[in-house]
Amino acid sequence: MIDELSNTYNANVDAYDPWVDKKEAKAVYGLELIEQPEPEAYDSIIVAVSHDQFKGMGSLGIKALGKANHVLYDIKYLLPSDEVDGRL
């Protein structure tokens, strides 16, 4: 998914997963994970894992990472449907 967004749509993508070892992600998948997402930094946010940390943030905490006019996609159905902009 990250390659598709980056290569096909020329998107700048940050990947964050607090459960993944950053060195292993780089070695195995060639994936550079960020230490922590920045508040108010993203045009879109895709929740692609259902970790308790993200559930604990709730939609408001996750939305705080987005810019004023961002979209929030929840592909793991972690959040209530009326609190996200789309699901797959």
C-alpha positions, -999 to 999 in steps of 0.1 A, spaced: 0 0 0 28 24 9 46 18 -24 14 23 -44 6 56 -27 42 68 -31 49 56 -66 15 59 -83 1 90 -66 34 107 -57 23 109 -20 46 115 9 38 87 33 48 83 69 44 49 85 40 45 122 35 13 142 45 13 179 46 -25 180 71 -30 151 109 -30 156 122 -2 133 154 -20 124 136 -52 115 110 -33 94 139 -17 75 158 -49 70 129 -71 61 106 -47 42 128 -18 34 103 3 54 114 34 73 91 39 103 88 73 120 92 76 158 60 94 164 34 111 141 33 149 142 1 166 153 -18 186 126 6 173 99 -14 150 76 -38 154 47 -50 118 52 -47 92 79 -51 55 73 -56 33 103 -43 0 91 -38 -19 123 -61 -23 153 -36 -19 182 -49 -9 216 -28 23 214 -48 35 185 -81 24 200 -72 43 232 -65 74 212 -100 73 198 -111 92 167 -104 126 183 -69 117 192 -62 102 158 -79 132 140 -56 155 160 -28 142 138 -45 156 106 -46 190 91 -78 211 93 -93 194 62 -79 159 64 -96 125 58 -96 95 81 -98 60 67 -102 31 90 -95 -2 72 -96 -23 104 -130 -10 116 -114 1 149 -135 32 152 -172 38 150 -183 43 114 -198 78 121 -164 90 133 -144 82 101 -146 94 65 -143 59 49 -136 22 53 -126 -4 29 
